[in-house]
Amino acid sequence: MLEVIGVLLFLWLMGKVSGLLFRLAWGAVKVIAILLLAAALPMLAAGLLCAGGMMLLVPSGLLLLILALLKGDV
């Protein structure tokens, strides 16, 4: 009977420890995700700024080329 109580106590303790480990792992994943997001957002902003700048430079460059051709400077 003492062995059955010991096994049940061990299983209960194993369940509590696994729940604690799950919560610890979940917290660690959230911390890592926040750090990765904090590192990725400035790079995303820089990439969007560069892409947006290129989207503005190409049409304005073409307009300047057309104006230069019309004036006969080229």
PyMOL CGO cylinders between C-alpha atoms (Angstrom):
from pymol import cmd
from pymol.cgo import CYLINDER

trace = [
    CYLINDER, 0.00, 0.00, 0.00, 2.89, 2.34, 0.78, 0.3, 1, 1, 1, 1, 1, 1,
    CYLINDER, 2.89, 2.34, 0.78, 4.32, 1.68, -2.68, 0.3, 1, 1, 1, 1, 1, 1,
    CYLINDER, 4.32, 1.68, -2.68, 1.02, 2.65, -4.36, 0.3, 1, 1, 1, 1, 1, 1,
    CYLINDER, 1.02, 2.65, -4.36, 0.92, 5.89, -2.36, 0.3, 1, 1, 1, 1, 1, 1,
    CYLINDER, 0.92, 5.89, -2.36, 4.55, 6.57, -3.33, 0.3, 1, 1, 1, 1, 1, 1,
    CYLINDER, 4.55, 6.57, -3.33, 3.83, 5.99, -7.02, 0.3, 1, 1, 1, 1, 1, 1,
    CYLINDER, 3.83, 5.99, -7.02, 0.75, 8.24, -6.92, 0.3, 1, 1, 1, 1, 1, 1,
    CYLINDER, 0.75, 8.24, -6.92, 2.73, 10.94, -5.13, 0.3, 1, 1, 1, 1, 1, 1,
    CYLINDER, 2.73, 10.94, -5.13, 5.51, 10.64, -7.70, 0.3, 1, 1, 1, 1, 1, 1,
    CYLINDER, 5.51, 10.64, -7.70, 3.03, 10.92, -10.60, 0.3, 1, 1, 1, 1, 1, 1,
    CYLINDER, 3.03, 10.92, -10.60, 1.39, 13.97, -9.01, 0.3, 1, 1, 1, 1, 1, 1,
    CYLINDER, 1.39, 13.97, -9.01, 4.79, 15.59, -8.51, 0.3, 1, 1, 1, 1, 1, 1,
    CYLINDER, 4.79, 15.59, -8.51, 5.77, 14.77, -12.09, 0.3, 1, 1, 1, 1, 1, 1,
    CYLINDER, 5.77, 14.77, -12.09, 2.61, 16.48, -13.34, 0.3, 1, 1, 1, 1, 1, 1,
    CYLINDER, 2.61, 16.48, -13.34, 3.35, 19.59, -11.28, 0.3, 1, 1, 1, 1, 1, 1,
    CYLINDER, 3.35, 19.59, -11.28, 6.94, 19.73, -12.52, 0.3, 1, 1, 1, 1, 1, 1,
    CYLINDER, 6.94, 19.73, -12.52, 5.90, 19.27, -16.16, 0.3, 1, 1, 1, 1, 1, 1,
    CYLINDER, 5.90, 19.27, -16.16, 3.38, 22.11, -15.77, 0.3, 1, 1, 1, 1, 1, 1,
    CYLINDER, 3.38, 22.11, -15.77, 6.08, 24.34, -14.30, 0.3, 1, 1, 1, 1, 1, 1,
    CYLINDER, 6.08, 24.34, -14.30, 8.48, 23.43, -17.10, 0.3, 1, 1, 1, 1, 1, 1,
    CYLINDER, 8.48, 23.43, -17.10, 5.81, 24.23, -19.69, 0.3, 1, 1, 1, 1, 1, 1,
    CYLINDER, 5.81, 24.23, -19.69, 5.22, 27.66, -18.15, 0.3, 1, 1, 1, 1, 1, 1,
    CYLINDER, 5.22, 27.66, -18.15, 8.97, 28.30, -17.96, 0.3, 1, 1, 1, 1, 1, 1,
    CYLINDER, 8.97, 28.30, -17.96, 9.47, 27.30, -21.59, 0.3, 1, 1, 1, 1, 1, 1,
    CYLINDER, 9.47, 27.30, -21.59, 6.51, 29.45, -22.67, 0.3, 1, 1, 1, 1, 1, 1,
    CYLINDER, 6.51, 29.45, -22.67, 8.01, 32.46, -20.86, 0.3, 1, 1, 1, 1, 1, 1,
    CYLINDER, 8.01, 32.46, -20.86, 11.41, 31.84, -22.45, 0.3, 1, 1, 1, 1, 1, 1,
    CYLINDER, 11.41, 31.84, -22.45, 9.83, 31.65, -25.90, 0.3, 1, 1, 1, 1, 1, 1,
    CYLINDER, 9.83, 31.65, -25.90, 8.03, 34.96, -25.31, 0.3, 1, 1, 1, 1, 1, 1,
    CYLINDER, 8.03, 34.96, -25.31, 11.29, 36.65, -24.23, 0.3, 1, 1, 1, 1, 1, 1,
    CYLINDER, 11.29, 36.65, -24.23, 13.15, 35.32, -27.27, 0.3, 1, 1, 1, 1, 1, 1,
    CYLINDER, 13.15, 35.32, -27.27, 10.31, 36.41, -29.58, 0.3, 1, 1, 1, 1, 1, 1,
    CYLINDER, 10.31, 36.41, -29.58, 10.35, 39.92, -28.11, 0.3, 1, 1, 1, 1, 1, 1,
    CYLINDER, 10.35, 39.92, -28.11, 14.13, 40.19, -28.59, 0.3, 1, 1, 1, 1, 1, 1,
    CYLINDER, 14.13, 40.19, -28.59, 13.91, 38.96, -32.18, 0.3, 1, 1, 1, 1, 1, 1,
    CYLINDER, 13.91, 38.96, -32.18, 11.06, 41.36, -32.92, 0.3, 1, 1, 1, 1, 1, 1,
    CYLINDER, 11.06, 41.36, -32.92, 13.00, 44.26, -31.41, 0.3, 1, 1, 1, 1, 1, 1,
    CYLINDER, 13.00, 44.26, -31.41, 15.93, 43.40, -33.67, 0.3, 1, 1, 1, 1, 1, 1,
    CYLINDER, 15.93, 43.40, -33.67, 13.83, 42.84, -36.80, 0.3, 1, 1, 1, 1, 1, 1,
    CYLINDER, 13.83, 42.84, -36.80, 11.61, 45.94, -36.70, 0.3, 1, 1, 1, 1, 1, 1,
    CYLINDER, 11.61, 45.94, -36.70, 14.39, 48.50, -37.39, 0.3, 1, 1, 1, 1, 1, 1,
    CYLINDER, 14.39, 48.50, -37.39, 15.67, 46.35, -40.24, 0.3, 1, 1, 1, 1, 1, 1,
    CYLINDER, 15.67, 46.35, -40.24, 12.13, 46.10, -41.62, 0.3, 1, 1, 1, 1, 1, 1,
    CYLINDER, 12.13, 46.10, -41.62, 11.71, 49.87, -41.39, 0.3, 1, 1, 1, 1, 1, 1,
    CYLINDER, 11.71, 49.87, -41.39, 15.04, 50.45, -43.15, 0.3, 1, 1, 1, 1, 1, 1,
    CYLINDER, 15.04, 50.45, -43.15, 14.13, 47.98, -45.87, 0.3, 1, 1, 1, 1, 1, 1,
    CYLINDER, 14.13, 47.98, -45.87, 10.75, 49.61, -46.44, 0.3, 1, 1, 1, 1, 1, 1,
    CYLINDER, 10.75, 49.61, -46.44, 12.38, 53.04, -46.52, 0.3, 1, 1, 1, 1, 1, 1,
    CYLINDER, 12.38, 53.04, -46.52, 14.91, 51.89, -49.11, 0.3, 1, 1, 1, 1, 1, 1,
    CYLINDER, 14.91, 51.89, -49.11, 12.24, 50.18, -51.19, 0.3, 1, 1, 1, 1, 1, 1,
    CYLINDER, 12.24, 50.18, -51.19, 10.01, 53.25, -50.97, 0.3, 1, 1, 1, 1, 1, 1,
    CYLINDER, 10.01, 53.25, -50.97, 12.92, 55.47, -51.93, 0.3, 1, 1, 1, 1, 1, 1,
    CYLINDER, 12.92, 55.47, -51.93, 13.65, 53.31, -54.95, 0.3, 1, 1, 1, 1, 1, 1,
    CYLINDER, 13.65, 53.31, -54.95, 9.98, 53.46, -55.94, 0.3, 1, 1, 1, 1, 1, 1,
    CYLINDER, 9.98, 53.46, -55.94, 10.18, 57.24, -55.89, 0.3, 1, 1, 1, 1, 1, 1,
    CYLINDER, 10.18, 57.24, -55.89, 13.58, 57.51, -57.57, 0.3, 1, 1, 1, 1, 1, 1,
    CYLINDER, 13.58, 57.51, -57.57, 12.76, 55.49, -60.68, 0.3, 1, 1, 1, 1, 1, 1,
    CYLINDER, 12.76, 55.49, -60.68, 9.74, 57.56, -61.86, 0.3, 1, 1, 1, 1, 1, 1,
    CYLINDER, 9.74, 57.56, -61.86, 11.36, 60.85, -60.92, 0.3, 1, 1, 1, 1, 1, 1,
    CYLINDER, 11.36, 60.85, -60.92, 14.53, 59.80, -62.77, 0.3, 1, 1, 1, 1, 1, 1,
    CYLINDER, 14.53, 59.80, -62.77, 12.48, 58.94, -65.83, 0.3, 1, 1, 1, 1, 1, 1,
    CYLINDER, 12.48, 58.94, -65.83, 10.72, 62.31, -65.68, 0.3, 1, 1, 1, 1, 1, 1,
    CYLINDER, 10.72, 62.31, -65.68, 14.05, 64.10, -65.45, 0.3, 1, 1, 1, 1, 1, 1,
    CYLINDER, 14.05, 64.10, -65.45, 15.33, 62.09, -68.42, 0.3, 1, 1, 1, 1, 1, 1,
    CYLINDER, 15.33, 62.09, -68.42, 12.24, 63.01, -70.45, 0.3, 1, 1, 1, 1, 1, 1,
    CYLINDER, 12.24, 63.01, -70.45, 12.65, 66.68, -69.54, 0.3, 1, 1, 1, 1, 1, 1,
    CYLINDER, 12.65, 66.68, -69.54, 16.32, 66.57, -70.49, 0.3, 1, 1, 1, 1, 1, 1,
    CYLINDER, 16.32, 66.57, -70.49, 15.46, 64.94, -73.82, 0.3, 1, 1, 1, 1, 1, 1,
    CYLINDER, 15.46, 64.94, -73.82, 12.79, 67.56, -74.52, 0.3, 1, 1, 1, 1, 1, 1,
    CYLINDER, 12.79, 67.56, -74.52, 15.17, 70.39, -73.76, 0.3, 1, 1, 1, 1, 1, 1,
    CYLINDER, 15.17, 70.39, -73.76, 17.84, 68.82, -75.92, 0.3, 1, 1, 1, 1, 1, 1,
    CYLINDER, 17.84, 68.82, -75.92, 20.51, 68.72, -73.20, 0.3, 1, 1, 1, 1, 1, 1,
    CYLINDER, 20.51, 68.72, -73.20, 21.29, 65.06, -73.62, 0.3, 1, 1, 1, 1, 1, 1,
]
cmd.load_cgo(trace, "trace")
